[in-house]
Amino acid sequence: MPEGWDGQVGQAGRTGRVMERVALEARRRGGQADVRDVCAAAVDTLPVDGAGISLMSTPAMRHVLHTTDRISGELEELQLTLGEGPCVDVISSGAPVLTGDLSRAELRERWPSFAPAAHAAGAGAFFALPLSAGTRSPGVLDLYAARTGPLRGEVLADALAFAEAATMLLLLASPGIGTVQGAGPEGMEEALGYDQYRAEIDQAVGMLTEQMSAGVEEVAVRLRAYAYAQARTLADVAVEVVARRLRFGPDGTARCEGQ
């Protein structure tokens, strides 16, 4: 933990210290505070090695907003493509999912594809914390550690305060995020360079609902399954769909155009 970071503080003091750390990261970066600084400060403060933030676009689809390193990026893409993992469970339940050891047998039963893949990617522990705003959870703060071990007590309270800080910054970027279904902080996504990423996936889903005559949830499952089977990211497959190089029939069968 950084020098001068004490445990046993009240929630108001804890939130204040977290925001101070976030502001310090923003000054180092030379910009206005945003979720990049939350992730950087969390990694610098907590016993974790990487962080990522993802946001809901529709009830069936989410988008990665920021990751701190290669492994955290891979973990986000794995969950997005596989449709399983701690982040997915947080979105369903609205409660934190704290996994101190990804190699445990029961977790491989719970997440048969994600748990071994995440462990192979370099994650020993994984902690997913909801970004709670209003009556809904618009996103998740994911933290991973190379070593196994839990987050408990004051350390867990600090981690939750970082999730709260991320929520506050997202609300500043898009005040309606906590009340409007599907609303997202487009201004922040544009600033972080993820507006195109989100637009391509959303456009691909919209096109496939027409091609397959199916609902968004079914389309999202088919898209994820195809990406996983082809060992590609969801974003890469979405680009192919939008460019009309890849089509899905009503039965969900994929066909590359020109073949």
C-alpha positions as CSV (number, residue, x, y, z in Angstrom):
1,M,0.0,0.0,0.0
2,P,1.2,3.6,-0.6
3,E,2.9,5.5,2.1
4,G,0.4,7.1,4.5
5,W,-2.5,4.8,3.6
6,D,-4.0,3.7,6.9
7,G,-6.6,1.1,7.6
8,Q,-9.5,1.4,10.1
9,V,-11.0,4.6,8.6
10,G,-14.7,5.5,8.3
11,Q,-16.5,5.3,4.9
12,A,-16.4,9.0,4.3
13,G,-12.7,9.1,5.0
14,R,-12.1,6.0,2.9
15,T,-13.9,7.5,-0.1
16,G,-12.0,10.7,0.3
17,R,-8.7,9.0,0.3
18,V,-9.6,6.9,-2.7
19,M,-10.6,10.1,-4.6
20,E,-7.3,11.7,-3.6
21,R,-5.5,8.7,-5.1
22,V,-7.6,8.9,-8.3
23,A,-6.9,12.7,-8.6
24,L,-3.1,12.0,-8.1
25,E,-3.2,9.5,-11.0
26,A,-5.0,12.0,-13.2
27,R,-2.4,14.7,-12.4
28,R,0.4,12.3,-13.3
29,R,-1.4,11.5,-16.6
30,G,-2.0,15.2,-17.2
31,G,-5.8,15.0,-17.7
32,Q,-9.2,15.2,-16.0
33,A,-9.9,12.2,-13.7
34,D,-11.7,9.3,-15.3
35,V,-12.0,5.5,-15.0
36,R,-8.4,5.1,-16.2
37,D,-7.2,6.8,-13.1
38,V,-9.5,4.7,-10.9
39,C,-8.0,1.5,-12.3
40,A,-4.4,2.8,-12.0
41,A,-5.0,3.9,-8.4
42,A,-6.6,0.6,-7.5
43,V,-3.7,-1.4,-8.8
44,D,-1.2,0.9,-7.0
45,T,-3.1,0.7,-3.7
46,L,-4.6,-2.8,-3.5
47,P,-2.9,-6.2,-3.6
48,V,-3.9,-6.8,-7.2
49,D,-2.0,-6.8,-10.5
50,G,-4.5,-5.4,-12.9
51,A,-8.0,-3.9,-13.3
52,G,-10.7,-3.5,-15.9
53,I,-14.0,-1.8,-16.2
54,S,-16.9,-2.9,-18.4
55,L,-20.3,-1.4,-19.0
56,M,-23.7,-2.7,-20.0
57,S,-25.1,-1.6,-23.4
58,T,-28.1,-3.9,-23.4
59,P,-29.3,-6.6,-20.9
60,A,-27.6,-9.1,-23.1
61,M,-24.4,-7.3,-24.0
62,R,-21.6,-5.4,-22.3
63,H,-18.5,-3.5,-23.5
64,V,-15.0,-3.2,-22.1
65,L,-14.3,0.4,-21.3
66,H,-10.7,0.2,-20.0
67,T,-8.1,-2.3,-18.9
68,T,-4.7,-1.7,-17.3
69,D,-2.6,-4.4,-18.9
70,R,-2.5,-7.3,-21.3
71,I,-3.8,-9.9,-18.8
72,S,-6.7,-7.8,-17.6
73,G,-7.6,-7.2,-21.2
74,E,-7.5,-10.9,-22.0
75,L,-9.7,-11.6,-18.9
76,E,-12.3,-9.1,-20.0
77,E,-12.4,-10.5,-23.5
78,L,-12.7,-14.0,-22.2
79,Q,-15.7,-13.2,-20.1
80,L,-17.3,-11.2,-23.0
81,T,-16.8,-14.0,-25.5
82,L,-17.6,-16.9,-23.2
83,G,-20.5,-15.4,-21.5
84,E,-19.4,-16.7,-18.1
85,G,-17.2,-15.6,-15.3
86,P,-17.3,-13.3,-12.2
87,C,-18.2,-10.2,-14.1
88,V,-21.2,-12.0,-15.8
89,D,-22.4,-13.2,-12.4
90,V,-22.1,-9.7,-10.9
91,I,-24.3,-8.3,-13.7
92,S,-26.9,-11.0,-12.9
93,S,-26.9,-10.7,-9.2
94,G,-25.8,-7.1,-8.5
95,A,-23.5,-8.5,-5.7
96,P,-19.7,-8.7,-5.6
97,V,-18.1,-12.0,-6.7
98,L,-14.8,-12.6,-4.8
99,T,-12.7,-15.5,-6.0
100,G,-9.4,-16.0,-4.1
101,D,-8.3,-19.1,-6.0
102,L,-9.4,-19.7,-9.6
103,S,-7.9,-23.2,-9.5
104,R,-10.5,-24.5,-7.1
105,A,-12.6,-27.4,-8.5
106,E,-15.9,-25.9,-7.7
107,L,-15.0,-22.8,-9.7
108,R,-14.2,-24.9,-12.7
109,E,-17.6,-26.4,-12.4
110,R,-19.2,-22.9,-12.1
111,W,-17.2,-21.5,-15.0
112,P,-16.0,-24.5,-16.9
113,S,-14.5,-22.4,-19.8
114,F,-13.5,-19.2,-18.0
115,A,-11.8,-20.5,-14.9
116,P,-9.1,-22.6,-16.6
117,A,-8.6,-20.0,-19.3
118,A,-8.2,-17.2,-16.8
119,H,-5.7,-19.3,-14.7
120,A,-3.8,-20.1,-17.9
121,A,-3.7,-16.4,-18.7
122,G,-1.9,-15.6,-15.4
123,A,-4.7,-14.9,-12.9
124,G,-4.6,-16.6,-9.6
125,A,-7.5,-14.6,-8.0
126,F,-10.3,-12.5,-9.4
127,F,-12.6,-10.0,-7.8
128,A,-15.6,-8.5,-9.6
129,L,-17.3,-5.5,-7.9
130,P,-20.6,-3.9,-9.1
131,L,-20.8,-0.3,-10.1
132,S,-24.1,0.5,-8.5
133,A,-26.1,3.5,-9.7
134,G,-29.7,4.2,-8.9
135,T,-31.8,1.0,-9.3
136,R,-29.4,-0.8,-11.6
137,S,-25.8,-1.9,-12.0
138,P,-24.5,-0.3,-15.2
139,G,-21.1,-2.0,-15.0
140,V,-18.4,-3.9,-13.2
141,L,-14.9,-3.2,-11.8
142,D,-12.8,-6.3,-12.2
143,L,-9.5,-6.8,-10.3
144,Y,-7.1,-9.7,-10.8
145,A,-4.1,-10.9,-8.8
146,A,-1.4,-13.2,-10.1
147,R,-1.2,-14.9,-6.7
148,T,-4.0,-16.5,-4.9
149,G,-5.6,-15.0,-1.8
150,P,-8.8,-13.3,-0.7
151,L,-9.7,-9.6,-0.3
152,R,-11.0,-9.1,3.3
153,G,-11.7,-6.5,5.9
154,E,-10.3,-3.1,5.3
155,V,-8.7,-4.1,2.0
156,L,-12.1,-5.2,0.6
157,A,-13.7,-2.0,1.9
158,D,-11.0,-0.1,0.0
159,A,-11.7,-2.1,-3.2
160,L,-15.4,-1.3,-2.9
161,A,-14.6,2.4,-2.5
162,F,-12.7,2.3,-5.8
163,A,-15.8,0.8,-7.4
164,E,-17.8,3.7,-5.9
165,A,-15.3,6.2,-7.3
166,A,-15.7,4.7,-10.8
167,T,-19.4,4.9,-10.5
168,M,-19.2,8.6,-9.5
169,L,-17.0,9.4,-12.5
170,L,-19.3,7.6,-14.8
171,L,-22.3,9.4,-13.5
172,L,-20.5,12.7,-14.1
173,A,-19.9,11.6,-17.7
174,S,-23.5,10.5,-18.2
175,P,-26.0,11.5,-15.5
176,G,-28.7,9.1,-16.8
177,I,-26.7,6.0,-16.5
178,G,-28.4,4.9,-13.3
179,T,-32.0,5.3,-14.5
180,V,-32.1,4.7,-18.3
181,Q,-32.0,1.1,-19.5
182,G,-29.1,0.7,-21.8
183,A,-27.7,4.2,-21.2
184,G,-23.9,4.4,-21.3
185,P,-21.4,7.2,-20.7
186,E,-20.8,7.9,-24.4
187,G,-18.7,11.0,-23.7
188,M,-16.3,9.0,-21.6
189,E,-16.2,6.1,-24.1
190,E,-15.4,8.6,-26.9
191,A,-12.6,10.1,-24.7
192,L,-11.1,6.7,-24.1
193,G,-11.4,5.6,-27.7
194,Y,-14.0,2.9,-27.1
195,D,-16.9,4.6,-28.9
196,Q,-16.0,2.8,-32.1
197,Y,-15.6,-0.5,-30.3
198,R,-19.0,-0.3,-28.8
199,A,-20.7,1.0,-32.0
200,E,-19.4,-1.9,-34.0
201,I,-20.7,-4.6,-31.6
202,D,-24.1,-2.9,-31.2
203,Q,-24.4,-2.5,-35.0
204,A,-23.5,-6.1,-35.5
205,V,-26.1,-7.3,-33.0
206,G,-28.7,-5.1,-34.7
207,M,-27.9,-6.5,-38.1
208,L,-28.0,-10.1,-36.9
209,T,-31.4,-9.6,-35.2
210,E,-32.7,-9.0,-38.8
211,Q,-30.7,-11.7,-40.5
212,M,-31.7,-14.4,-37.9
213,S,-35.2,-13.0,-37.1
214,A,-34.2,-13.4,-33.4
215,G,-34.0,-11.4,-30.3
216,V,-31.0,-9.6,-28.9
217,E,-30.2,-12.2,-26.3
218,E,-30.2,-15.1,-28.7
219,V,-28.1,-13.1,-31.2
220,A,-25.6,-12.2,-28.4
221,V,-25.2,-15.9,-27.5
222,R,-24.7,-16.9,-31.2
223,L,-22.2,-14.2,-31.7
224,R,-20.2,-15.1,-28.6
225,A,-20.3,-18.8,-29.5
226,Y,-18.9,-18.1,-33.0
227,A,-16.2,-15.9,-31.7
228,Y,-15.2,-18.6,-29.1
229,A,-15.2,-21.4,-31.7
230,Q,-13.0,-19.3,-34.0
231,A,-10.7,-18.2,-31.2
232,R,-11.4,-14.6,-32.0
233,T,-12.5,-11.6,-30.0
234,L,-16.1,-10.5,-30.1
235,A,-15.1,-7.1,-31.5
236,D,-13.2,-8.7,-34.4
237,V,-16.2,-10.8,-35.3
238,A,-18.5,-7.8,-35.1
239,V,-16.3,-6.0,-37.6
240,E,-16.8,-8.9,-40.1
241,V,-20.5,-8.7,-39.6
242,V,-20.7,-5.0,-40.1
243,A,-18.6,-5.2,-43.2
244,R,-21.0,-7.9,-44.5
245,R,-18.2,-10.4,-44.8
246,L,-19.9,-12.6,-42.3
247,R,-23.6,-13.5,-42.2
248,F,-25.8,-15.6,-40.0
249,G,-28.8,-17.5,-41.3
250,P,-32.1,-17.9,-39.4
251,D,-30.8,-21.2,-38.0
252,G,-27.7,-19.4,-36.6
253,T,-25.3,-20.9,-39.2
254,A,-22.5,-18.6,-40.0
255,R,-21.4,-18.1,-43.6
256,C,-18.5,-16.1,-44.9
257,E,-19.5,-14.1,-48.0
258,G,-17.7,-15.0,-51.2
259,Q,-17.3,-18.7,-50.1
